Amino acid sequence: MQIRVLYNKSCRICRKEIDHYKKYSDKKISWIDILNDKEAKMLTSKTKIELLRRMHVIKNGEIVEGAKAFLEIWKRIPRYRFLYYIFKIKFFYFILFIFYEIAAIFLFWKNKHLLK
């Protein structure tokens, strides 16, 4: 089953991480840059601000965002599947969620100029 990952390629940190995942993923994951692909808004019905605020994954027509999006990515990349198994445990997921939200706020403010 293929998933679509929507991410901000203009964010240096986001791009570096996604480029790393791309090296180890197969055709089961398609990568969509939210700023240079009009399809991203149509696929999600989200605003540019919402798309810029968090990473999104589309799986079976369902939109998964934030820390849960990472779980979907890790589950599909053999090299990172161990992270999926660790962070799907509620306690560890909570830690991932908090860390992701803090990082996402920082990156959103850092890249807010892209909204203009």
Secondary structure, DSSP 8 states (H G I E B T S, - for coil): --EEEEE-TTSHHHHHHHHHHHHH--TTEEEEESSS-THHHHHH---HHHHHHS-EEEETTEEEETHHHHHHHHHH-GGGHHHHHHHTSHHHHHHHHHHHHHHHHHHHHHTGGGG-
